[in-house]
Amino acid sequence: MNRERRLTRRREFDAVLSQGQGWSNSLFVVRALPTGLGITRFGFIVGRRIGKATARNRLKRRLREVCRQLPVRPGYDVVIIAREPAKAVDFWQIKQALEELFRKAGLLAET
C-alpha cells in the first residue's frame, strides 16, 4: 500500500477517531470518516498489548495487505484499531474479520 493511501499525521487520526462512525468485533475496531477525496486512506493503531515491535509490525503488514486486497469504496479515511486477540490469528482470519466489518460499515465496493 503506497504512502498516499495511508493516514500519517496525528490530526488525521484524531479527526477520524473523534468524528468518524465506528464498528467493532472481537479482533478490531474500525472507524471511518467520509472525506470526499478520490481515494480511501487507512491508518492502523496496534498497541503494546499485541506484543513486542516485531509482532506489532507483522500485524500492521498483514492489515495493510488485507486493505490493499479488499475492494474498498473511495472517499473515506479509515482507522483500524487492533484488539489483543488479534495477535493470535492468521492472515485469513484477519481478512475475514475486516471484510465483515467493512461490509457492516458499507465500505466495500460493489464487485
C-alpha positions in Angstrom: 0.0 0.0 0.0 1.6 3.2 -1.1 2.1 6.3 1.1 -0.8 8.3 -0.4 -3.3 5.7 0.8 -2.1 5.9 4.4 -3.0 8.3 7.2 0.2 9.6 8.6 -0.5 12.7 10.7 -1.8 12.8 14.2 -4.5 15.3 13.3 -5.8 12.9 10.6 -6.1 10.1 13.1 -7.7 12.4 15.6 -10.3 13.6 13.1 -11.3 10.0 12.3 -11.4 8.9 15.9 -13.4 11.9 17.1 -15.8 12.4 14.2 -15.9 9.1 12.5 -18.5 6.3 12.8 -17.4 3.0 14.4 -17.9 -0.7 14.1 -16.2 -3.5 16.0 -15.8 -7.2 16.5 -13.7 -9.3 18.8 -10.5 -8.6 16.8 -10.7 -5.0 15.5 -12.4 -1.6 15.8 -13.0 0.2 12.5 -13.7 3.9 12.5 -14.5 5.6 9.2 -15.0 9.3 8.2 -16.2 10.3 4.7 -13.8 12.8 3.1 -14.9 13.3 -0.5 -11.4 12.5 -1.7 -10.9 10.2 -4.7 -9.1 7.6 -2.6 -9.6 5.8 0.7 -6.8 6.2 3.2 -6.0 3.8 6.0 -4.4 4.2 9.4 -3.5 1.5 11.9 -3.3 1.5 15.6 -1.6 -1.5 17.1 -0.8 -1.1 20.8 1.8 -2.7 23.1 -0.8 -5.2 24.3 -0.2 -7.0 21.0 3.4 -7.7 21.8 6.8 -6.5 21.1 7.7 -4.5 18.0 8.1 -7.4 15.7 4.7 -8.8 16.5 3.1 -5.3 16.1 4.8 -4.7 12.8 3.8 -8.1 11.5 0.2 -7.4 12.3 0.4 -4.0 10.6 1.9 -5.6 7.5 -1.0 -8.1 7.4 -3.6 -5.3 7.9 -2.1 -3.2 5.1 -2.2 -6.2 2.7 -5.8 -7.0 3.6 -6.8 -3.4 3.0 -4.9 -3.5 -0.3 -6.8 -6.6 -1.4 -10.3 -5.7 -0.4 -12.4 -3.6 -2.9 -13.0 -0.6 -0.7 -15.1 2.4 -1.9 -13.2 5.6 -2.4 -13.7 8.7 -0.3 -13.1 7.6 3.3 -10.4 7.9 6.0 -10.4 4.6 7.9 -8.6 3.8 11.2 -8.3 0.2 12.2 -7.6 -0.5 15.9 -6.3 -3.9 16.8 -7.6 -5.6 19.9 -5.5 -8.0 21.9 -6.9 -11.3 20.5 -5.7 -10.2 17.0 -2.2 -11.2 17.9 -3.1 -14.9 17.8 -4.9 -15.1 14.5 -3.7 -15.9 11.0 -3.9 -13.8 7.8 -7.2 -15.4 6.6 -9.0 -14.8 9.9 -7.8 -11.1 9.8 -9.1 -10.8 6.2 -12.5 -12.4 7.2 -12.9 -10.2 10.2 -12.1 -7.0 8.3 -14.3 -7.9 5.4 -17.2 -8.4 7.8 -16.6 -5.0 9.4 -16.2 -3.2 6.1 -19.4 -4.8 4.9 -21.2 -3.7 8.1 -19.8 -0.2 7.5 -20.8 -0.1 3.9 -17.2 0.5 2.8 -16.9 -2.4 0.3 -17.3 -1.5 -3.3 -19.8 -3.5 -5.4 -17.9 -6.0 -7.5 
